[in-house]
Amino acid sequence: MLLKKMAEVDVKKGLKLILNKIDEASKRRNPELQALEPRLVAVSKLKPVSLILDAYEEGQRHFGENYVQELEEKANSPEIMEKCKDIRWHFIGHLQTNKVNKLLAIPNLYIVETVDSKKLATNLNKNWPKFGPPDSKLKVMIQVNTSGEEEKDGVPPSEVCDVTKYVLDECGNLQLDGLMTIGRFGYNPADGPNPDFISLKRCRDEICQNFGLDWKNINLSMGMSDDFEHAIELGSTNVRVGSSIFGHRPLKPKE
């Protein structure tokens, strides 16, 4: 039954709808943000390769996965290798240091959005030269726990500058691409701007001021299926949308 339902998902329709909403939300932003086109990351976790192929055929290139083993299987599947040569994988789940090498070996790994400690940054920096193209840098984002919830990963906003400085000064094989947050679930934009999104933007302003970075080069990865439009209005340049494109997900398997 589940496979049948997945087969009935109209990825083309869902993708078009989301892209239209992204475009409309972009028009509602402050003038200074108009030139920055938000990037859509289609979150394909727990979804079959067939749906990824459907989205790729429609021009989608950035895909997000949460689990190393699942990403490894998908990225190395014959169909993906043959038909999706320009696919760009975003790892958006919690990364254990003992799985770093397995992740870095994955073909077409584009970015790790969930660097949540100096220890993880050190591990990625040390091992990337073994797997990446010569003289290349691995794109990373620092994950920020803007909501302060214990069950969420990420560094607290007060430590973002410290981790940023470490990545910039001590991790020559990493390229800081931006900041990422999940934020609290169920926030109602009718109550005002989402404080998690405001917090992440404030973190970006702080690191740009402290380290002489151009804010236009530091992405904000915030906003998912339920709140990506609001996130874009507040400055998001990287939204992670899954169920609105691929349909609702089955239960998470144990990795």
Secondary structure, DSSP 8 states (H G I E B T S, - for coil): -HHHHHHT--HHHHHHHHHHHHHHHHHTS-GGGTT---EEEEE-TT--HHHHHHHHHTT--EEEES-HHHHHHHHTSHHHHHH-TT-EEEE-S---GGGHHHHHTSTTEEEEEEE-SHHHHHHHHHHHHHHS-TT--EEEEEEB-TT--TTS-SB-GGGHHHHHHHHHHH-TTEEEEEEE----TT--GGGSS-HHHHHHHHHHHHHHHHHT--GGGSEEE---TTTHHHHHHTT-SEEEE-HHHH---------
